[in-house]
Amino acid sequence: MNDQTHYNLEICLPAGRYPVHLGPGLLGDAETWAGTLPPGKILIVSDSNVAPLYLDTVKQALGDRPAEILVLPAGETHKTVASWNQVMDKLVEIGALRDATLVALGGGVIGDLAGFAAATYMRGIRFVQAPTTLLAQVDASVGGKTAVNHPAGKNLVGAFHQPAAVIIDSETLNTLPLREYRAGLAEVVKYGVIRDPGFFEWLEQRVDALNEREVHVVLETIARCVRNKADVVAEDEKEHGVRALLNFGHTFAHALETLSGYNRYLHGEAVAIGMVVATTLSEQRGLCALGCATRIAGLLDALGLSLDWPAEISAEAAWEAMAMDKKALDSGLRLILAKGIGDAFVDQSSSQHDIVRAIETHTAATA
Ligand SMILES: NC(=O)c1ccc[n+]([C@@H]2O[C@H](COP(=O)([O-])OP(=O)(O)OC[C@H]3O[C@@H](n4cnc5c(N)ncnc54)[C@H](O)[C@@H]3O)[C@@H](O)[C@H]2O)c1
């Protein structure tokens, strides 16, 4: 058994590299913070759920380094230009200069928002990601995509801006609601399916430990995800190629989220269903060995994710939501499909008939 507790990982990009520190209790570790924060003003941005739990710990670890605080209301509905503006106002108010560091303490919403604020304030200041959800630890905090939502679309206003460091305190998962934890596990499984068959098998063998949030297994899970994400981002920082594979299951998931009014599913929950449908489609088109979709569904189900396609959303309606972008359709709907577990690829040759049939097959299987 692996009883490693601390991982020092690294993201390497053409323009430079940054560390990802991973371990239990790191938010309260003065040494980790001291090595991460050069002189200059510090602004910690957090949300109304996370701040009461972890802000004091971080402030204590900073010792006599003064830090300004901005706490925003929690939730995706606050990942807006208005919240971004609040961060700008705060940075101006505290007299932050180009040497300031912004710390994002929270889930993917705070990370994306604070990251975008850091990307834009004075044409870019340093920022440090301190992710507190499993989804943010294994995905959102690494790789430099930052954004806020616009009424016309999710993540419509954004920039690529890499953090200076990522500090992942695995103990924060102890307070994460079960539903949020499970939604994060869907994104964990995704890495196995798209590029890491050994990891997929490793997860299958550790379902109980994952469900119990067993410390060493959770730590190794996060480390393996970060390494996978690091490899993908190193190869394709701005999503011209392989980074698109991270969207496996997401086109189906977006259709589900849109048609259910964005209040029924957590993103990871919709992605779990989307991954199984994408694999069913791959199997039906003869691109993938039979049995893969069942195996993926088995793991997701064991991790507590519901895979039911909602009865009120027809396959045709989902197709239409997916095909909204006419330009995408002219050259074929762009989907990530699987050749097998650990081998995803970009495909544009699925017809409307193929897609509708895959959703209907999945609906019948989960009815
Ligand atoms: N930048 C990227 O590459 C990338 C990748 C994937 C997702 N995202 C973005 O991430 C966002 C979703 O992130 P999320 O799932 O972390 O959502 P989130 O930030 O809304 O966090 C989920 C909920 O958990 C609470 N919470 C966070 N940490 C907690 C903790 N330790 N204990 C108790 N409660 C806690 C939050 O307050 C919130 O209510 C979306 O906006 C998505 O677009 C970005």
The ligand as a MOL file (V3000), in Angstrom:
LIG
                    3D

  0  0  0     0  0            999 V3000
M  V30 BEGIN CTAB
M  V30 COUNTS 44 48 0 0 0
M  V30 BEGIN ATOM
M  V30 1 N -10.7820 26.1990 -15.4180 0
M  V30 2 C -11.0020 24.9400 -15.7190 0
M  V30 3 O -10.1870 24.2820 -16.3660 0
M  V30 4 C -12.2490 24.2930 -15.2300 0
M  V30 5 C -12.4060 22.9070 -15.3370 0
M  V30 6 C -13.5560 22.3270 -14.8380 0
M  V30 7 C -14.5290 23.1200 -14.2440 0
M  V30 8 N -14.3480 24.4810 -14.1490 0 CHG=1
M  V30 9 C -15.3490 25.3350 -13.5120 0
M  V30 10 O -15.4400 24.9640 -12.1530 0
M  V30 11 C -16.7240 25.3500 -11.6630 0
M  V30 12 C -17.2750 24.2490 -10.7860 0
M  V30 13 O -16.4000 24.0570 -9.7170 0
M  V30 14 P -16.8410 23.3050 -8.3830 0
M  V30 15 O -17.5260 22.0590 -8.7430 0
M  V30 16 O -15.6540 23.2720 -7.5120 0 CHG=-1
M  V30 17 O -17.9910 24.2530 -7.8290 0
M  V30 18 P -18.0310 25.3870 -6.6880 0
M  V30 19 O -16.8330 26.2250 -6.6960 0
M  V30 20 O -19.3460 26.0620 -6.8580 0
M  V30 21 O -18.0610 24.5450 -5.3300 0
M  V30 22 C -19.1550 23.7060 -5.0720 0
M  V30 23 C -19.8070 24.0220 -3.7420 0
M  V30 24 O -19.0030 23.4980 -2.6810 0
M  V30 25 C -18.6930 24.5250 -1.7260 0
M  V30 26 N -17.3810 24.1690 -1.2210 0
M  V30 27 C -16.1890 24.2980 -1.8470 0
M  V30 28 N -15.2230 23.7160 -1.1270 0
M  V30 29 C -15.7920 23.2440 0.0010 0
M  V30 30 C -15.2990 22.5150 1.1140 0
M  V30 31 N -14.0340 22.1200 1.1870 0
M  V30 32 N -16.1780 22.2030 2.1040 0
M  V30 33 C -17.4840 22.5480 1.9990 0
M  V30 34 N -18.0160 23.2030 0.9470 0
M  V30 35 C -17.1760 23.5420 -0.0460 0
M  V30 36 C -18.7760 25.7980 -2.5220 0
M  V30 37 O -19.0240 26.9100 -1.6940 0
M  V30 38 C -19.9580 25.5050 -3.4480 0
M  V30 39 O -21.1650 25.7020 -2.7630 0
M  V30 40 C -17.5750 25.6490 -12.8690 0
M  V30 41 O -17.8030 27.0340 -12.9660 0
M  V30 42 C -16.7350 25.1720 -14.0550 0
M  V30 43 O -16.9530 25.9520 -15.2110 0
M  V30 44 C -13.2240 25.0640 -14.6300 0
M  V30 END ATOM
M  V30 BEGIN BOND
M  V30 1 1 1 2
M  V30 2 2 2 3
M  V30 3 1 2 4
M  V30 4 1 4 5
M  V30 5 2 4 44
M  V30 6 2 5 6
M  V30 7 1 6 7
M  V30 8 2 7 8
M  V30 9 1 8 9
M  V30 10 1 8 44
M  V30 11 1 9 10
M  V30 12 1 9 42
M  V30 13 1 10 11
M  V30 14 1 11 12
M  V30 15 1 11 40
M  V30 16 1 12 13
M  V30 17 1 13 14
M  V30 18 2 14 15
M  V30 19 1 14 16
M  V30 20 1 14 17
M  V30 21 1 17 18
M  V30 22 2 18 19
M  V30 23 1 18 20
M  V30 24 1 18 21
M  V30 25 1 21 22
M  V30 26 1 22 23
M  V30 27 1 23 24
M  V30 28 1 23 38
M  V30 29 1 24 25
M  V30 30 1 25 26
M  V30 31 1 25 36
M  V30 32 1 26 27
M  V30 33 1 26 35
M  V30 34 2 27 28
M  V30 35 1 28 29
M  V30 36 1 29 30
M  V30 37 2 29 35
M  V30 38 1 30 31
M  V30 39 2 30 32
M  V30 40 1 32 33
M  V30 41 2 33 34
M  V30 42 1 34 35
M  V30 43 1 36 37
M  V30 44 1 36 38
M  V30 45 1 38 39
M  V30 46 1 40 41
M  V30 47 1 40 42
M  V30 48 1 42 43
M  V30 END BOND
M  V30 END CTAB
M  END
